[in-house]
Amino acid sequence: MQWARGKTGNGTEVIGVIADDMLHPRAALGSDEAAGEAIPLADVTLMAPVKPGKFIGLWNNFKAAAEKGGHAHPEHPLYFFKADTSLSGPGAVVEIPASAGRVVFEGELGIVIGKTCKDITPEEAKQAILGYTCINDFTSLDILNADPSFPQWTRAKSFDGFGVAGPVIETEIDWSALEIKVLVNERERQSYPASDMILPPEQIVSCLSRDMTLHPGDLIACGTSLGARPVKPGMAVEVVIEGIGSVGVTMSAPPE
């Protein structure tokens, strides 16, 4: 099953389930309650499929990248938060602020929480995960490392539009069989298997639930692997995960 969020021609925001090239509105994310007549997908402009209360990203969660960087495997997610205003979706134009300096893409698998949960086991976490989506976790490397006394994770990752999600949430998929790819101007620049994760999704959710209550719609980016590269204004950057879809944005410079 695929969940999507978008706007109709009159600007009405809808969330629902995709079936037979139609969007069937639902009362809320994960709800079975219908909320209106089905709408042709052609009449809907897709947005990020969820508006997260918490947008969490992981660092050092892939074995290949950890090995190259000489990092030990974490036993608990090493995470940061992205501002809610960093969220953007399919077809967005993402501005690279002058203050951001060098910015890289990071193609990632995203976990969408479907149930409120606290202090749950990995087995229970499987039931708390609604599904998966594509993420592009843009990062300003210059800001991240600007102050040697304090890595600025939140600031480096929270510029408007730096948290791309979409195009849908897929609820019926084997995450371990997925391949995360990034295309820049239609050329493949990153490709790695989700199965190389150090902490799998159910363990990520279980661990995070011990730190904080997770709510429906919370979004967790599972981290990236080797291949993240700088982006520049004018580039088209697309994250592709077969079985979920692709979410592309165009990078831009600040207005003069």
Buried (B, 14 or more C-beta within 10 A) or exposed (E): EBBBBBBBEEEEEBBBBBEEEBBBBBEEBBBEEEEEEBBEBEEBEBBBBBBBEBBBBBBBBBBEBBEEEEBEEBEEBBBBBBBBEBBBBBBBEBBBBEEBBBBBBBBBBBBBBBBEBEEBEBEBBBEBBBBBBBBBBBBBBBBBEBEEEEBBBBBBBBBBBBBBBBBBBBBEBEBEEBBBBBBBEEEEBBBBBBBBBBBBBBBBBBBBBEEEEBBBBBBBBBBBBBBBEEBEEEBBBBBBBEEBBBBBBBBBEEEE
